[in-house]
Amino acid sequence: MRRLALLPVILALMLAACASVHRGSEACDRACLKGHIDRYLAALVTHDPSHLPLVKGARFTEDTHELPLGSGFWKSATRLESYRQDFLDVRGGTAGSLAVVQEGDHPALFVLRLKIVGGRISEIETMVVHSPKEGAFMDVDALRTASPAMAIVPPAEQRESRERLIDIASRYPAGLKVGSFVAADTPFAPGAYRFENGRRMAGPGCSFRPPSCEDIKAQRIPTLAEISYRVAAVDEEMGIVWLRLDFGAGSIGPKENALHAWEAFKVYGGQIHAVEAFMKVMPAHLPSGWD
């Protein structure tokens, strides 16, 4: 009889435990992911990471190097500027952002990737372009607000599956690998453009060898046989695929250097409509720390 009397209590405890596990495993929705970016950036410019919700053993890297959280750019970032482009991957639990952050008396380009597990940050991957020399060039004046093209919400009939989004975006590094977007049949939409560190390098109004650069698909590009990449995030609602690329040895300057880029591809209706990237010159064959 005593055991029977305890049965409701035991069942209640079991249900409470299950509910707790369920809450801990719930996906972080778009508002949740954006909130983590907001919180991180606010903490960054106040030089205080102590209130960030971290899992035990959370890792932090800056420019591929693992560092104690609170070091590196944490010590020199001073103010958030107006430009910010977020990538919210609910299914992957990833919050990403490209932002302009003031560092002392000059702007820097900042890349942030957060992995969220159970509502807490488990991975922090960052890259900082401190100067035009580090980025090969930098046109911050063009980085005041996020581009209207990236803010377009694709209509339901033009949305692609996650797998299809990745497949279409991957045609871009495939074109660089063979030195031809035409040969790779990279599906660019009419008027598609490419921004790199704030400079329009291809598409209408381009600055890289005009007028040939106005057609992004037919534009002459280098052959980057060593290019490698990984998918950092897929924002399925906005139709954005975010890749982390290593262009390989000799992609910029001396053979020992390479361009390392975080490129976002706006994809809907089976085509790439925009490409926007923050890039930095770093040693070739430098592991990202997250491969």
C-alpha positions as CSV (number, residue, x, y, z in Angstrom):
1,M,0.0,0.0,0.0
2,R,2.9,2.3,0.9
3,R,4.4,1.7,-2.6
4,L,1.1,2.5,-4.2
5,A,0.8,5.7,-2.3
6,L,4.3,6.8,-3.5
7,L,3.5,6.0,-7.1
8,P,2.0,9.5,-8.0
9,V,5.0,11.2,-6.5
10,I,7.4,9.0,-8.5
11,L,5.4,9.7,-11.7
12,A,5.5,13.4,-11.0
13,L,9.2,13.4,-10.5
14,M,9.7,11.4,-13.7
15,L,7.5,13.8,-15.7
16,A,9.4,16.8,-14.3
17,A,12.7,15.3,-15.3
18,C,11.5,14.5,-18.8
19,A,10.2,18.1,-19.2
20,S,13.6,19.4,-18.0
21,V,15.5,17.3,-20.6
22,H,13.0,18.4,-23.3
23,R,13.5,22.1,-22.5
24,G,17.3,21.7,-22.5
25,S,17.2,20.0,-26.0
26,E,14.7,22.5,-27.6
27,A,16.1,24.3,-30.6
28,C,17.2,27.9,-30.2
29,D,14.8,29.7,-32.6
30,R,15.7,32.8,-34.6
31,A,15.1,35.3,-31.8
32,C,17.2,33.1,-29.5
33,L,20.1,32.9,-31.9
34,K,20.0,36.7,-32.6
35,G,19.9,37.3,-28.9
36,H,23.2,35.4,-28.5
37,I,24.8,37.6,-31.1
38,D,23.5,40.7,-29.5
39,R,24.8,39.6,-26.1
40,Y,28.2,38.6,-27.4
41,L,28.8,41.9,-29.3
42,A,27.7,44.0,-26.3
43,A,30.0,42.1,-24.1
44,L,32.9,42.4,-26.6
45,V,32.9,46.2,-26.6
46,T,32.7,46.4,-22.8
47,H,35.6,43.9,-22.6
48,D,33.6,41.7,-20.2
49,P,32.7,38.1,-21.2
50,S,31.9,37.0,-17.7
51,H,28.1,37.0,-18.2
52,L,28.0,35.1,-21.4
53,P,26.1,31.8,-21.1
54,L,28.8,29.2,-21.8
55,V,28.8,25.4,-21.6
56,K,31.6,23.9,-19.6
57,G,34.7,23.6,-21.8
58,A,33.5,26.1,-24.4
59,R,36.2,26.9,-27.0
60,F,37.2,30.3,-28.4
61,T,39.4,31.0,-31.4
62,E,40.5,34.2,-33.1
63,D,42.1,34.0,-36.5
64,T,42.3,30.2,-36.1
65,H,44.2,30.3,-32.8
66,E,42.7,29.0,-29.6
67,L,42.8,31.7,-26.9
68,P,41.4,32.3,-23.5
69,L,38.0,34.1,-23.8
70,G,38.5,37.8,-23.1
71,S,41.9,38.0,-24.9
72,G,42.7,39.2,-28.4
73,F,40.1,41.5,-30.0
74,W,38.3,41.5,-26.6
75,K,40.9,43.9,-25.3
76,S,40.8,46.4,-28.2
77,A,37.3,46.5,-29.6
78,T,35.7,49.8,-28.5
79,R,32.4,50.5,-30.4
80,L,29.9,48.7,-32.6
81,E,29.3,50.4,-36.0
82,S,26.0,50.3,-37.9
83,Y,26.9,47.5,-40.3
84,R,25.8,44.0,-39.3
85,Q,24.7,40.9,-41.3
86,D,23.4,37.9,-39.4
87,F,23.1,34.3,-40.4
88,L,20.6,32.3,-38.2
89,D,20.7,28.5,-38.6
90,V,18.0,27.1,-36.4
91,R,18.4,23.5,-37.4
92,G,22.2,23.7,-37.0
93,G,22.1,25.7,-33.8
94,T,24.5,28.3,-35.3
95,A,24.4,32.0,-35.0
96,G,26.8,33.9,-37.3
97,S,27.5,37.5,-38.1
98,L,29.6,39.9,-40.1
99,A,30.0,43.3,-38.4
100,V,32.1,46.4,-38.4
101,V,33.5,47.2,-35.0
102,Q,35.6,50.2,-34.1
103,E,39.0,49.4,-32.7
104,G,40.5,52.6,-31.2
105,D,40.5,55.2,-34.0
106,H,39.9,52.8,-36.9
107,P,37.2,50.3,-38.0
108,A,37.8,46.6,-38.2
109,L,35.9,43.8,-39.9
110,F,34.6,41.2,-37.5
111,V,33.4,37.7,-38.1
112,L,31.6,35.7,-35.4
113,R,30.3,32.2,-35.4
114,L,28.5,30.8,-32.3
115,K,27.4,27.2,-31.7
116,I,24.5,27.0,-29.3
117,V,23.7,23.9,-27.4
118,G,20.9,23.8,-24.8
119,G,20.6,27.6,-24.8
120,R,24.3,28.0,-24.1
121,I,27.4,28.8,-26.2
122,S,29.7,25.8,-26.9
123,E,31.9,27.2,-29.7
124,I,33.1,30.7,-30.5
125,E,35.0,31.2,-33.8
126,T,36.1,34.6,-34.8
127,M,38.2,36.4,-37.4
128,V,39.3,40.1,-37.3
129,V,40.5,42.2,-40.2
130,H,42.3,45.1,-38.5
131,S,43.5,47.0,-41.6
132,P,43.3,47.2,-45.4
133,K,46.7,45.5,-45.5
134,E,45.4,42.5,-43.6
135,G,42.4,42.2,-45.9
136,A,44.2,43.0,-49.1
137,F,41.8,46.0,-49.3
138,M,38.9,47.4,-47.2
139,D,36.1,49.8,-48.2
140,V,34.4,50.4,-45.0
141,D,32.4,53.4,-46.4
142,A,30.3,50.9,-48.3
143,L,29.5,49.0,-45.1
144,R,27.0,51.2,-43.4
145,T,24.0,49.0,-43.4
146,A,23.3,45.4,-44.5
147,S,22.6,45.1,-48.2
148,P,18.9,45.1,-49.3
149,A,19.5,42.1,-51.4
150,M,20.5,40.0,-48.4
151,A,17.4,41.1,-46.5
152,I,15.0,39.7,-49.2
153,V,12.8,37.0,-47.7
154,P,12.4,34.4,-50.6
155,P,8.8,33.7,-51.5
156,A,7.7,30.2,-50.6
157,E,7.6,29.0,-54.2
158,Q,11.3,30.0,-54.7
159,R,12.7,28.6,-51.4
160,E,15.1,25.7,-51.7
161,S,15.7,22.8,-49.3
162,R,18.7,22.9,-47.1
163,E,20.5,20.3,-49.2
164,R,19.7,22.2,-52.4
165,L,20.9,25.5,-50.9
166,I,24.2,24.0,-50.1
167,D,24.5,22.3,-53.5
168,I,23.9,25.6,-55.3
169,A,26.3,27.6,-53.1
170,S,29.0,25.0,-53.5
171,R,29.1,25.6,-57.3
172,Y,30.9,28.9,-56.4
173,P,34.1,27.3,-54.9
174,A,33.8,24.6,-57.7
175,G,34.1,27.4,-60.2
176,L,37.1,28.9,-58.4
177,K,38.7,25.4,-58.4
178,V,38.7,25.1,-62.2
179,G,39.1,28.8,-62.9
180,S,35.7,29.3,-64.5
181,F,32.1,29.8,-63.3
182,V,31.0,29.0,-66.8
183,A,32.8,25.6,-66.8
184,A,31.3,24.9,-63.3
185,D,27.9,26.1,-64.5
186,T,27.6,28.2,-61.3
187,P,23.9,29.4,-61.4
188,F,24.1,33.2,-61.0
189,A,20.9,35.3,-61.4
190,P,20.9,38.3,-63.8
191,G,22.5,41.2,-61.9
192,A,24.2,39.0,-59.3
193,Y,27.1,40.7,-57.6
194,R,30.0,40.0,-55.3
195,F,31.1,42.2,-52.4
196,E,34.5,41.6,-50.7
197,N,35.5,43.6,-47.6
198,G,33.0,46.2,-48.7
199,R,34.2,46.5,-52.3
200,R,31.9,45.5,-55.2
201,M,34.2,43.2,-57.2
202,A,31.7,41.8,-59.7
203,G,28.2,42.7,-60.9
204,P,26.7,46.0,-61.9
205,G,28.9,48.9,-60.8
206,C,31.9,46.6,-60.2
207,S,35.4,48.0,-59.7
208,F,37.6,45.0,-60.6
209,R,38.6,45.4,-64.2
210,P,35.3,46.9,-65.5
211,P,33.4,46.5,-67.7
212,S,34.3,42.7,-67.9
213,C,33.5,42.3,-64.2
214,E,29.9,43.3,-64.7
215,D,28.9,39.7,-65.7
216,I,29.9,37.7,-62.6
217,K,29.6,34.4,-64.3
218,A,31.7,35.3,-67.3
219,Q,34.2,37.3,-65.3
220,R,37.8,36.1,-65.5
221,I,38.8,34.5,-62.2
222,P,42.0,32.8,-61.0
223,T,42.3,29.0,-60.9
224,L,42.5,28.1,-57.2
225,A,43.2,24.3,-57.4
226,E,43.8,24.1,-53.6
227,I,40.6,25.8,-52.5
228,S,38.8,24.1,-49.6
229,Y,35.7,25.1,-47.6
230,R,33.2,24.0,-45.1
231,V,29.6,25.0,-44.5
232,A,29.4,27.3,-41.4
233,A,25.7,27.9,-41.4
234,V,22.5,27.7,-43.5
235,D,19.8,30.3,-42.9
236,E,17.0,28.4,-44.5
237,E,14.3,31.1,-43.9
238,M,16.4,33.8,-45.6
239,G,18.0,31.5,-48.3
240,I,21.6,32.2,-47.2
241,V,24.5,29.7,-47.2
242,W,27.6,30.8,-45.2
243,L,30.9,29.2,-46.2
244,R,34.3,29.4,-44.6
245,L,36.9,29.1,-47.4
246,D,40.6,28.8,-47.6
247,F,41.6,29.8,-51.1
248,G,44.9,28.0,-51.0
249,A,48.6,28.8,-51.4
250,G,49.3,31.7,-53.8
251,S,45.8,33.0,-53.9
252,I,47.1,36.3,-52.8
253,G,50.7,37.7,-52.9
254,P,53.6,35.3,-52.0
255,K,53.1,31.6,-52.3
256,E,53.1,31.2,-48.5
257,N,50.0,33.3,-48.2
258,A,46.3,32.6,-48.8
259,L,43.0,34.4,-48.6
260,H,40.8,33.1,-45.9
261,A,37.2,34.1,-46.4
262,W,33.7,33.9,-44.9
263,E,31.3,34.2,-47.8
264,A,27.6,34.4,-47.7
265,F,25.5,33.3,-50.7
266,K,21.9,34.6,-51.2
267,V,20.2,31.7,-52.9
268,Y,16.6,31.3,-54.1
269,G,14.8,30.2,-57.2
270,G,17.7,27.9,-58.1
271,Q,20.2,30.9,-58.5
272,I,22.8,32.8,-56.6
273,H,21.7,36.4,-56.3
274,A,24.4,37.9,-54.2
275,V,27.8,37.0,-52.7
276,E,29.2,39.0,-49.7
277,A,32.4,38.2,-47.9
278,F,34.9,39.3,-45.3
279,M,38.4,38.1,-46.2
280,K,41.8,38.1,-44.6
281,V,45.4,37.3,-45.7
282,M,46.8,34.6,-43.6
283,P,49.4,31.8,-44.0
284,A,48.5,29.1,-46.5
285,H,47.4,25.7,-45.2
286,L,46.6,27.2,-41.8
287,P,44.0,24.9,-40.1
288,S,40.9,26.8,-39.0
289,G,40.9,25.2,-35.6
290,W,37.5,23.7,-36.3
291,D,38.1,21.4,-39.3
